[in-house]
Amino acid sequence: MNEKMKQVNIEFLLNMTKDYLDGKIDNITYGLDFPYEVETRYNKIIKEDKEMAEIIFDCLVEDAASLYDVLSEEKFRVKIEKEYQYIMGIYTGDVDII
């Protein structure tokens, strides 16, 4: 079994978040589409990496994307950026999961 199998769905979600942070996706589109993409891909991302699936859901959906209509655009972007950096640290092995 591959130790690090291809994580196509996790990478898609991380790239979608990066596209949002780079200005390629607007707040409302990201706020609505990102949770939808996570939901439709959830079984696949669990198979790719159960811990990352849970972290992405907790950090980027529940703690961030769900706030798109509550926070100002700038505060929303800052929140997504913070969660994204944390997740990328875990994904690349630079941050340990507590």
RODO-2510 file (C-alpha; in nm, 4 decimals, decimal comma):
residues 98
     n   res          X          Y          Z
     1     m     0,0000     0,0000     0,0000
     2     n     0,1253     0,3496    -0,0841
     3     e     0,2280     0,5387     0,2286
     4     k     0,1249     0,8682     0,0664
     5     m    -0,1422     0,7950    -0,1906
     6     k    -0,2484     1,0678    -0,4289
     7     q    -0,4774     1,3040    -0,2415
     8     v    -0,6660     1,4487    -0,5368
     9     n    -0,9704     1,5656    -0,3414
    10     i    -0,7752     1,7154    -0,0515
    11     e    -0,5502     1,8956    -0,2980
    12     f    -0,8566     2,0230    -0,4878
    13     l    -0,9995     2,1741    -0,1669
    14     l    -0,6661     2,3285    -0,0676
    15     n    -0,6205     2,4684    -0,4195
    16     m    -0,9743     2,6098    -0,4143
    17     t    -0,8899     2,7884    -0,0898
    18     k    -0,5626     2,9171    -0,2368
    19     d    -0,7539     3,0431    -0,5429
    20     y    -0,9892     3,2310    -0,3100
    21     l    -0,6966     3,3839    -0,1200
    22     d    -0,5324     3,4794    -0,4506
    23     g    -0,8498     3,6639    -0,5565
    24     k    -0,9620     3,4166    -0,8220
    25     i    -1,2835     3,3341    -0,6308
    26     d    -1,5039     3,5891    -0,4513
    27     n    -1,6292     3,5644    -0,0903
    28     i    -1,9834     3,4541    -0,1665
    29     t    -1,8768     3,1918    -0,4205
    30     y    -1,6176     3,0500    -0,1828
    31     g    -1,8532     3,0700     0,1167
    32     l    -2,1202     2,8726    -0,0677
    33     d    -1,9188     2,6461    -0,2977
    34     f    -1,6437     2,5374    -0,0604
    35     p    -1,8759     2,3715     0,1959
    36     y    -2,0642     2,2075    -0,0928
    37     e    -1,7385     2,0695    -0,2399
    38     v    -1,6316     1,9377     0,1012
    39     e    -1,9696     1,7702     0,1511
    40     t    -1,9750     1,6043    -0,1922
    41     r    -1,6134     1,4866    -0,1611
    42     y    -1,6174     1,3990     0,2097
    43     n    -1,6195     1,0185     0,1703
    44     k    -1,3301     1,0445    -0,0749
    45     i    -1,1231     1,2783     0,1423
    46     i    -1,1760     1,0491     0,4428
    47     k    -1,0293     0,7639     0,2364
    48     e    -0,7372     0,9850     0,1320
    49     d    -0,6573     1,1044     0,4875
    50     k    -0,9122     1,0857     0,7693
    51     e    -0,7341     1,3398     0,9939
    52     m    -0,6966     1,5938     0,7136
    53     a    -1,0632     1,5463     0,6191
    54     e    -1,1683     1,6267     0,9742
    55     i    -0,9289     1,9222     1,0004
    56     i    -1,0469     2,0693     0,6690
    57     f    -1,4099     2,0307     0,7754
    58     d    -1,3570     2,1731     1,1243
    59     c    -1,1250     2,4599     1,0307
    60     l    -1,2329     2,5676     0,6835
    61     v    -1,6035     2,4818     0,6842
    62     e    -1,7312     2,5083     1,0413
    63     d    -1,4884     2,7722     1,1727
    64     a    -1,4459     2,9814     0,8578
    65     a    -1,6501     2,9384     0,5369
    66     s    -1,9740     2,9271     0,7334
    67     l    -1,9033     3,2880     0,8401
    68     y    -1,8996     3,4389     0,4891
    69     d    -2,2301     3,6202     0,5480
    70     v    -2,1422     3,7272     0,9049
    71     l    -1,7919     3,8716     0,8689
    72     s    -1,6806     4,1633     0,6550
    73     e    -1,5026     4,0612     0,3346
    74     e    -1,1632     4,1489     0,4839
    75     k    -1,2241     3,9673     0,8134
    76     f    -1,3523     3,6663     0,6208
    77     r    -1,0384     3,6586     0,4051
    78     v    -0,8157     3,6937     0,7128
    79     k    -1,0007     3,4066     0,8852
    80     i    -0,9703     3,1807     0,5809
    81     e    -0,6007     3,2732     0,5475
    82     k    -0,5333     3,1853     0,9128
    83     e    -0,7080     2,8480     0,8848
    84     y    -0,5433     2,7750     0,5483
    85     q    -0,1940     2,8451     0,6844
    86     y    -0,2602     2,6194     0,9830
    87     i    -0,3872     2,3367     0,7592
    88     m    -0,0982     2,3758     0,5150
    89     g     0,1437     2,3515     0,8061
    90     i    -0,0125     2,0189     0,9035
    91     y    -0,0344     1,9007     0,5414
    92     t     0,3329     1,9722     0,4741
    93     g     0,4425     1,8337     0,8112
    94     d     0,5622     2,1682     0,9485
    95     v     0,2985     2,1749     1,2268
    96     d     0,2053     1,8846     1,4515
    97     i    -0,1573     1,8068     1,5271
    98     i    -0,2270     1,8732     1,8924
***
